[in-house]
């Protein structure tokens, strides 16, 4: 989904830091994306806000 918005890990970290109160390192977002770090409900909400989706839809 991020590729459709032309975002890589560093772009996503930058935009999430601007749009949401959450700021994590680029590496952490990469680990989340590859499934090595657990995705928390807060991050689901942040990703949903960034992607323009409802958090419940994204969680499903």
N, C-alpha and C positions, 0 to 999 in steps of 0.2 A: 504494500500500500504506500509505503514511503517513496518507492521508486517512481510511482505515478505522479508524485509531487516534486520530483527531482531533488530528493533529500538523501544524503548519505549520513553516516553516523555523526560526523562533525557538524553538518548542517542541522541535523535534528537536535543535537545537544544545544546548539546556539539558539535555535528557534524556541525550544522548550524552556530554555532559561529566560527568554523574553516574554513568552506568552503565559507561562505558569510559574508558580512559586518554587517549583522543583528544578534544581540544577544538579546534574550528575556529569561525570566525565564521559568523554566520547567512548572510551574503552568499556565503561559500564553499560552504556547503551548497546554497544556491540555484543557484550556478553548476554544481555537480556534478549537481544534479537536472535542469538544462536541457541538460546535455551539453557545457558549455563548459570544464569542468575534468575531467581524467582521474580515473577512479575507481580507486584503488589497492587491492591485495589486503587491506591493513589496514582500509580503510574498508568493504570488502565484509563482512569479519568483524564489524566494529562494527555495521553496519546489520543484519546477520543476528541478532546478539545482541539488538538493540533490537526487531526484528520477531518474534523467537521462531522463526526459521527456521534450517535448516542452511545454513552458508555455501556449500557446494557447490551446493545447490539454487538459492540466490539468484544465484550467479555464472553459473549456466546460463541 
